[in-house]
C-alpha cells in the first residue's frame, strides 16, 4: 500500500530538482560564459518480484520503481560568440578557460566580459583580476587590441601589456562549478595552452 506513495514522492522530488536545473539554465541564457547543467536520473535499489498462481511462487525478476536524481552534469560545449564593440571583451573558441584571481584563489571561466579597475588592471567584474602569463595585466590605455593568441597591445602597436593566460584541463569532470560561469578544479592541475606547462595550485 505504501509502496505507491514512496514511488510517487521520489518521482516528485526528482522532477522538482530537474525543474530547478532547467529554470537555472533559462535564467542564465544571456550570461556570458555560462555552461548549462543537466540532472541525470537513476533508480534506487532493486527488488525481486514474484508471480503467484495455482502452480505456486514464480520469480519474475528484479525491478526498481523509485526514480531519483543522481548527479548534475555540466555541458562544456562551445557557445556562440558575438561582436560587442568593447575592446576588452574576449571570446574563446575551442577548449580553454581564462584564469581570474578571486578572493578565494584562482578560478576559471569562459566569461570574457572584462573591464578595468581603478588601478588599470583587467578584471572580471565582481570576481577579481584576470591573469596573464606573467601575473595580472595592467593597462595604461583602454585603446587596445587583443590578438588570437591573447597578446594585448596598444592600438598603435607601440606598447605590449602582456598575454592572457588561457588554461585547460585534461579532465573536465574534475571541475566544480562555483557559479554559473566560474569553476575550480579538484586537483588544480591546469595547463597553459600557449606554453603547455602545468600551472601551480
C-alpha positions as CSV (number, residue, x, y, z in Angstrom):
1,X,0.0,0.0,0.0
2,X,2.7,2.4,1.0
3,X,5.0,1.5,-1.9
4,X,2.9,3.6,-4.3
5,X,3.4,6.7,-2.1
6,X,7.2,6.1,-1.9
7,X,7.3,5.8,-5.7
8,X,5.2,9.0,-6.2
9,X,7.2,11.0,-3.6
10,X,10.6,10.0,-5.1
11,X,9.5,11.0,-8.6
12,X,8.1,14.3,-7.4
13,X,11.3,15.2,-5.6
14,X,13.4,14.1,-8.7
15,X,11.3,16.2,-11.1
16,X,11.5,19.2,-8.8
17,X,15.3,19.0,-8.9
18,X,15.2,18.6,-12.7
19,X,13.0,21.7,-13.0
20,X,15.3,23.7,-10.7
21,X,18.2,22.9,-13.1
22,X,16.2,23.8,-16.2
23,X,15.0,27.1,-14.7
24,X,18.6,28.0,-13.7
25,X,19.7,27.3,-17.2
26,X,16.9,29.5,-18.6
27,X,17.7,32.3,-16.1
28,X,21.4,32.4,-17.3
29,X,20.7,32.0,-21.0
30,X,22.3,35.5,-21.6
31,X,25.1,35.2,-19.0
32,X,28.5,35.3,-20.8
33,X,30.5,32.1,-20.4
34,X,27.6,30.2,-18.7
35,X,27.6,26.4,-19.1
36,X,24.3,24.6,-18.8
37,X,23.7,21.7,-16.5
38,X,21.6,18.5,-16.8
39,X,20.3,16.5,-14.0
40,X,21.0,12.8,-14.5
41,X,18.4,10.4,-13.1
42,X,18.8,6.8,-11.9
43,X,16.8,4.3,-10.0
44,X,17.1,3.5,-6.3
45,X,17.6,-0.1,-5.2
46,X,16.2,-3.2,-6.9
47,X,13.8,-5.6,-5.5
48,X,12.9,-9.1,-6.7
49,X,9.3,-9.6,-7.7
50,X,7.4,-12.9,-7.9
51,X,4.2,-14.1,-9.6
52,X,1.8,-16.2,-7.6
53,X,-0.6,-18.6,-9.4
54,X,-2.0,-22.1,-8.9
55,X,1.4,-23.6,-9.5
56,X,2.9,-21.5,-6.7
57,X,5.5,-18.8,-6.5
58,X,7.5,-18.0,-9.7
59,X,10.4,-15.5,-9.8
60,X,9.7,-12.8,-12.4
61,X,12.9,-10.8,-12.0
62,X,14.4,-7.6,-10.4
63,X,12.7,-4.3,-10.7
64,X,13.3,-0.8,-9.4
65,X,10.3,1.5,-9.2
66,X,11.8,4.6,-7.5
67,X,13.3,7.3,-9.7
68,X,15.9,9.5,-8.1
69,X,18.2,12.4,-9.0
70,X,21.7,11.1,-9.5
71,X,24.1,13.9,-10.4
72,X,24.3,17.3,-12.0
73,X,26.4,17.2,-15.2
74,X,27.8,20.3,-16.9
75,X,27.8,20.7,-20.7
76,X,31.2,22.3,-21.6
77,X,30.4,22.6,-25.4
78,X,31.3,25.9,-27.0
79,X,28.7,28.6,-27.0
80,X,28.1,31.4,-29.5
81,X,30.3,34.4,-29.9
82,X,29.1,37.9,-30.9
83,X,30.7,41.3,-31.5
84,X,30.2,43.7,-28.7
85,X,32.3,46.7,-29.7
86,X,34.1,46.6,-26.4
87,X,37.9,46.2,-26.9
88,X,38.1,44.4,-23.5
89,X,35.6,41.7,-24.4
90,X,37.3,38.5,-25.4
91,X,35.7,35.2,-26.7
92,X,37.2,31.7,-26.6
93,X,36.8,29.2,-29.4
94,X,37.7,25.6,-28.8
95,X,38.9,24.5,-25.4
96,X,40.3,26.6,-22.6
97,X,39.5,28.9,-19.7
98,X,40.6,32.3,-18.5
99,X,42.3,32.4,-15.1
100,X,41.0,35.0,-12.6
101,X,42.4,35.8,-9.2
102,X,39.5,35.9,-6.8
103,X,39.4,36.4,-3.0
104,X,39.5,32.6,-2.6
105,X,42.2,31.8,-5.1
106,X,42.3,31.3,-8.8
107,X,39.0,30.5,-10.5
108,X,38.5,29.6,-14.2
109,X,35.9,30.9,-16.6
110,X,35.0,31.3,-20.2
111,X,33.4,34.6,-19.5
112,X,35.4,37.2,-21.3
113,X,33.4,40.3,-20.4
114,X,36.4,42.2,-18.9
115,X,36.7,45.7,-17.6
116,X,39.4,47.8,-15.8
117,X,39.7,48.5,-12.1
118,X,40.7,51.9,-10.7
119,X,44.4,50.9,-10.9
120,X,44.2,49.9,-14.6
121,X,44.2,46.2,-14.2
122,X,42.0,44.0,-16.3
123,X,39.3,42.4,-14.1
124,X,36.2,40.2,-14.3
125,X,33.7,42.4,-12.6
126,X,32.8,41.3,-9.1
127,X,35.4,38.4,-9.2
128,X,39.0,39.7,-9.4
129,X,41.9,40.4,-11.7
130,X,42.4,38.5,-14.9
131,X,45.7,36.6,-15.0
132,X,48.2,37.0,-17.8
133,X,51.1,34.6,-18.4
134,X,53.2,36.8,-16.0
135,X,50.5,37.7,-13.5
136,X,47.8,40.4,-13.6
137,X,47.8,42.6,-16.6
138,X,47.8,46.4,-16.2
139,X,46.9,48.8,-19.0
140,X,47.8,52.4,-19.4
141,X,45.0,52.9,-22.0
142,X,41.8,51.2,-23.0
143,X,42.6,51.8,-26.7
144,X,43.9,48.3,-27.2
145,X,43.9,45.3,-29.5
146,X,43.9,41.6,-28.4
147,X,45.1,39.1,-31.0
148,X,44.2,35.4,-31.4
149,X,47.0,34.3,-29.0
150,X,45.8,36.6,-26.3
151,X,48.6,39.2,-26.7
152,X,47.4,42.7,-25.6
153,X,49.0,45.7,-27.3
154,X,48.1,49.3,-27.7
155,X,46.0,50.0,-30.8
156,X,49.0,51.7,-32.5
157,X,51.2,48.6,-31.7
158,X,53.8,50.6,-29.8
159,X,53.1,49.1,-26.4
160,X,52.7,45.5,-25.3
161,X,51.0,44.9,-22.0
162,X,51.0,41.1,-21.7
163,X,49.4,37.9,-22.8
164,X,46.2,36.4,-21.4
165,X,46.7,33.2,-19.5
166,X,44.4,30.6,-21.2
167,X,44.5,27.2,-19.4
168,X,42.8,23.9,-20.0
169,X,42.2,20.6,-18.1
170,X,42.7,17.1,-19.2
171,X,39.5,16.0,-17.5
172,X,36.6,18.4,-17.2
173,X,34.9,16.0,-14.7
174,X,37.4,17.3,-12.1
175,X,35.9,20.8,-12.3
176,X,33.4,22.0,-9.7
177,X,31.0,24.8,-10.7
178,X,31.2,27.7,-8.2
179,X,28.6,29.8,-10.0
180,X,27.2,29.6,-13.5
181,X,30.4,30.7,-15.2
182,X,33.1,30.1,-12.6
183,X,34.9,26.8,-12.0
184,X,37.6,25.4,-9.7
185,X,39.4,22.1,-10.3
186,X,39.5,19.4,-7.6
187,X,43.2,18.7,-8.3
188,X,44.2,22.2,-9.6
189,X,46.3,20.8,-12.4
190,X,45.7,23.5,-15.0
191,X,47.8,23.5,-18.2
192,X,48.7,26.7,-20.1
193,X,47.5,26.3,-23.7
194,X,50.3,28.5,-25.0
195,X,53.4,27.1,-23.2
196,X,51.9,23.7,-22.3
197,X,53.4,23.8,-18.8
198,X,51.4,22.8,-15.6
199,X,50.5,25.7,-13.5
200,X,51.0,25.7,-9.7
201,X,47.9,25.3,-7.5
